[in-house]
């Protein structure tokens, strides 16, 4: 005997001109979705199904009955990635009788932005035995190749108010990091979370950085916690996000689901007392450049929080992308690409600024010049690749010894260090440099340094240090005339 619900629901969904279906939704004793199936789908859904999930098949000449047999009665995740957030929305609609509307970026999954509309539905017929663990909802969607700003902006007043406030904070004249920390604090307060953070992510360089955070009082900082978490864990995030636009963990059941997929990551969460988590990626030019990380949030407001954070993350991604671009520009203009120390352009600017500051407010400082002896002979005998390697290794020596000081590559084979270290500490560093850079066949620095105790005349100090360096260089070539240029 045919199920009377099927015919009534089929008549309902066929009234819509967009893809529509009825989903049967079962929940378990914990109130979570245990089973969600396509009960009936309309004709538009069938065509959309072929176009979206069965690429290459001719949707214009499809067999309606064949597609119905392929889809109806099957689990939703037989045809699309299993999504805990989607299951949570189905419970909200089918069981809690809420109307759901979302507009999300699913371009990484399907190549489209997706607008989802989910309504509760009921079948009124005394002859039909009601299943105590099953309810139904109507699910409709539209797909857009490009973001529809009108749909994206169609949110409740409290959400729009929060998003506008965050945008204004991001666009004010304050320092970028200060603004990001303020917005992160607001997000933590809005989500009633224990911890919130913004992280940048660079897959090519295999590194990440916590650039903003907020946490409950007396808690360890996010930087401290993530200092022990390897980059491989964040790579797992990227892999998991290929099937969804964000990761939301509300409870132990969700945690167990991800534990099967990424056990090492879940172990780090359990070690750090993570009970719930919201992880939103920042997408720029189809690449993940960062994450919004929310730990132990108010799970009673998951739907509202998800919708809000999706919007906020859209704007945060733009700000982070701009920040990273400006950082890269600054790096390229100020850093020597071969050695990784500051370049001459940066030295000239810094010396100009520092000379003025020291003139107005004199304080003790040190200047040292380091010139590589024998670089030309190594270039001539071993080639420029060997000469480049010598420069790289020489810079590494300086970076290791003068960790807290600014190091500049002032010329082809010349490095300069300006330091505010004490006389004793700086002279100890000079002696360490002499010990580690005294191989006449490889790294050998001619060194000259000068300490200014109180006059604040930076350029004069640099001249004295340069003169001392040339005396040291002449002594080297007297001892090793074969290395002379």
N, C-alpha and C positions, 0 to 999 in steps of 0.2 A: 504494500500500500504506500502510495506516495506521501511524503511528509508535507502536510498542508502549509507549513511554515515556508517551505521552499517556494511554492507558487506565489504566496503573498509577498515574500521578500524580493522575488524576481520582478514582480510587477512594480515594486517600489523602486529598485535600482535602475530599471529601464526607463524611468521618468527623467533621469538625469542625462545631460549631454556631455558630462565629463566622466572619466573613469570612476566607477563606484562599485562597491561590493558590500556584502554583509559578512562580518567575521563572527564566528562563535568563539567566546572567550571563557576558558575555565580558570578557576583560581584554586590554589591549594590551601591547606589549613593555616598557612602563614599569611594568606591574603595576596600572594604573588601569582602572576600568570604562569600556569602550568601547561597550557595548551591553547593555541590560537590558530584557527583554521578558516580558510576561505569557504564560506557556506554557499554563497551564490555571487556571481559577478555579472556585470552588465556587458553589453556588446562593445561599448567603447573601451572598457577595461581590457577585454580580450585583445583588441587591436593594439592597445598601448602595451599590453604584456608582451606581445610578439616583438614590437619595436624596441622595447627597453631591455628585455631579458633574453630574447631570441633573435639577436642581430643577424641579419642576412636572410631571414624568412620574409616572404611577401605578405605583408599585413593586409594588402588590398584584396587578396584572394584566399583569405584564411578560412578554415573550416570551423565554424562557430562551435559546433558540438564537440569537435576534437579538442579545442582549447578548453572548453568547459570540463571535459573529462580529465584534462591535464592538470587543471587548477582546483576546481571545486572539490571540497572534502580533504584537501591536503593542508599540511602545516604551512604557515606563511613563510617560514624560514627554509622551506624546500626550494623556494624561488628567489629569495633575497637574503642578504646577510642577517643573521640573528641579531636583534637589537634590543637590549634590555630597556632602553629609554622608550622605544616604541611599545613594548609590552606594558610598561608602566602606564602609558597613555591609554592603551586599550582597557586596562583595569579601571582607570579614572572614568572613562566614558561608559563602558558596559556595566560596571558594578556600582560606581559611585554616581552615575547619571549626570556626569558633567559634559558640557560641550567643549570640545577641544579644537583650537585653530593654531597651527604653527606654520612658519615659513622659514625653511632652513637651507643651508648651503650643502647640497649633496653632489656637487660637481665632481668631487674626487671619486665618488662611487658610480654615478650614472651619467655624468656630464651635464646635469641639469640642477637648477634650483627647484625645490619641491615645496608646494603648498599643501599641507595636510588638513583635512576637515574630518573630525570624528564626532559622531553623535550617538547617544544611546537609543536603542530601538527595542520595542517589546512586541510580542505576538499575542493578541487577545483571542483565545479560543479555548473554551472549557474542555473540548474534546482532546486537546493536546496535553500530554503529560509533561509538566515542567521539570526540567532537569535541575536539581538543586545547586549543582556546581557549575552551571553554564548560563551565561547571559550573552546578549548580542549587541553589536554596535555597527553603525553605518560608517564606512571609511571611503572618503573621496579624496582625489588629489589632482593637482595640475602641475605640469612641468614647464619650466622656463629656461632657455639657454642662457639668458642674461638675467641678472638680478632685477626684479621689479621693485623699485624703491617705494612705490605706493603700498604694496603688500607688506614689505619689510617694516614700514613705519606704522602699520596698523596694529597698534598694541594698546593695552589698557593704560589709563592715565598714570597710575603709580609706576609702571615700568618706564613709560616715556619720560616721566619726571626724573627718574634716577639716571636714565641714559643721557638726557640732556645735561644734567648736572655733571656727569662724568666727562662729557665732551667739552664743556666749558672749562673744567679744571685742566684738561689736557691741552687746551689751546691758550691758556693764559701765559703770562710772561715769565713765570717761574722756571727754575732749572728743571730739565726734563726728568731727572731722577726724583726730585722732590715732588713733582706733579704725579709721577707714577706711584710713588709711595702713598700720596694722599688718596688717589683713586683706589689703590689696593686696600687701604684702610676702610674706605667707604664700601667696597665690595664685601669685605669680611663682615662688616656691620650689617649690611643688607641681607646677607645669606646666613647670618648668625653662626658663622663658622669659627672654628678654633684657630685656623691658620689660612692665610691667602698669600699668594706669591705670583710674580710675573717672571718668567724665565725666557731668555733668548736661546736659540738652538741653531747650530751650524753643522750640518751633516758633513759637508766637505772637510771642514777643519776638525771634525769630531770633538766639538766642545760645546759647553752650555754655560750660562751664567745667570745667577739670580740677581735681577736688577732692581726689584722692588718687593717688599714683603710687609706683612702685618700679622701679628700673632698675639695670643692671649698673654697677659702679664706673667712673668716668671718662666715663660716657655723658652726653649732653645730656639735660636734663629733658624730660618730656612737654610741659610748659607751653611750653618754648622751641620745641619742634618744632611744636606746634599753633598757636603764635602766628602762623605764616605760612599756616595752612590756613583757608580761608574757610568760613562756615557752609554754603554750598552743598554742600560735600563731605559733611557730615553729613546733609544732606537726602537725598543719594543713598543713604546707608546706610538711611534709613527706607524709601525706595522699594524697595530690594533686599530688605528684610526682609518685605515684603508676601507673599512667596512662601515664606518659611521662618521658623523660630523663632530662628535664629542664622546667622551667616556664618562658615564655617571654610575657610581657605585653607591647604592642606598643601604644595603644590608649584607648580611653574611651570605645569603644566597647569591647575590651579585659577585661578592668577593670569591666565592667558590667557583663561579663560572670563569672568572679571569684567572683564577689559580691554575685551572687546567690549561689555559692558553699561555700564561706567562708566570710560571711558578717563582722564578727569581725575583720578579718585580713584586709580586704579592708578598713574598717573604719580607722585603724591605718595608712594605706597608704594615704588616703585622708587627714587625720589630719596632715601628714608630707609632704604634697605637692608632692606626688609621681605621676608623669604623665606616666612614662614608667619604666619598671623593668625587669631585667634579673636575674634569680635565678638558679644557677648551683649547684647541690649537689655533695659532695665528697663521693664517694663510696669506701669502703674498706671491703673486705670479705663479700660482699653483704649487708653491713650495711651503713647507712648514718652517717658519722662522722663530717660533716661540710658543709658549704655553701659558695659559692662566690656570693656576693650580689652587684648588679650594679643598681644604681638609676638614672633615667632621662638620658638615653644614646642617641646616635645619631640613631634614628629609620630609617633613610634613608639607613643605612648600616646594617640592622638587620641580613641578611643572612651571610654576612662576619663575623660580630661580633659573631654570634652564633657558626659558625664553629671554629673560633679562640678560643673562651672561652671553648668549649667542649674539645679541645686539651689541653689548659692550665690547665683546671680543673683536667684532668687526672693526670698530673704531680703534681699539688698542692695537690691532694688527697694523693699521695704517701708521700709527704713531711709532711703533717699534721699528717698522720698515724704514721710516724716515730717519729715525735715530741711528740705525745701523748704517744707512747710506752716508749720513754725515760723519759718523765715526770712521768709515772706510776712507772717505775723502780726506779727513784730517790725518789719518794714518799714512795715506799715500803721499801727502804733501809734507809730512814731517819726519817720516822714517826712511832710513836707507834700506832699500829692498834687498840688498845682498847680505848685510850683516845684522839687520834688525835693530840697530841703535838709531838714535836721532840723526838726521842729516844736517848739512850745513845751513840750509834755509831755516830750519828750526833753531839752530844755534844762533844765527844772526838775530832772529826775532827775540829769543830768550835773553840774549846778551844785552840787547837794547833795553828791554824791560827791566832786567835785573840791575843794570848799571844805574838806571834812574832811581830804583828802590834803595840801592846801597848808598847812593849819594845822599838821599834824604834821610836814611836811617842806617848808618854804618854798623856792621857787625862782622865778626871774624868769618873768613871763608878761605877755601883752598882752590887752586887751579892747577891742573896737571896736563901736560902734553905728552902724547905717546906716538912716536913715529917708528914705523916698521923698518928696520934695517934689512937691506938685501932683497926687497920686494922686486926691484927691476931685474936682478940677476935670476931670480926664480921664474919671473915671467919669460925672460929670454931663454933660459935653459929648459924649463919644464912646461912652458906654455901658459896662456892666460887662465886656463881652468885650474891649474895648480896655484897660480897667484890668487885667484878668487877663493880657493880653499884655505889658503894662508890667511886671508883677510877674515874669513868666516870664523876660523878657529881662534884668531887673535881677539876678535870681538867677544867670543864666548869667554875667554879668559877674563877680559875686563868686566863683562856682565856678571861673572861669578864672584869677583872680588868687590866690585863697586855696586852692590845690589841696590842700595838706597840712594845712589847718586845718579845724576843725569850724565849720560855718555853720548858724545856726538862724534860722527865721522866728519871731520872738518875738511878732508881732502882725500886724494887717492889712497895714501898710506898713513894718514895722520888722524889720531883720535884725541879728543879733548874731554876732560872731566871737570865739572864744577861741583864743589861739595861744601857743605856747611858742617862737616864732621869736625870733631876736636882735633887738635894738632897731633896728639899721640895716636889716635885711631887712624888718621889719614896717613901719617908717616908709616904706620904698620902696614897699611894697604900698599903703599909704594914699595916697601921692602918685599912684600908677598909677590907683587907684580914682577920685581926684578928676579926673584927666584924662579917663577914659573915662565918667564919670557926671556930666557938668556941662552937659547940654543942658536948659535951663529948659522946653523944650516936650516933653521926653520923659523920659529918665532923668537925674535929678539927685538925688544923695544928700546929705542933711545928715549930716555925719560927726563923731563924737566918739570919741576913744580915750584909753586910759590904760595906762601900763606900771607894773607893780609889780615893783620890783627884788628885794625880800627879805622883805616883811612877810607875804606869803601870805594877804592878806585879799581873797578873790575878790569877795564881795558889795560891799565898799567900793569896789573898783576898778570894778565894774560901775556903781555909782552915779555915780562921777566921770565915767566915759565917757558915761553917759546925760546928765548935766548939760552936758557939752561939746557933745554932739550937739544939744541944744535951743538952745544959743547959736548954733550954726551954722545951725540951721533958722530962727531969728528973723532972722538976717542975710539969709537968702535971701528971706524974705517982705517985708523992708524994701526989698529991691532989686526984688522982683516982687510988689507988693501984689495984682495981679489973680489971683495963684495962691493967695492965702490962703483957707483953708477957711471 
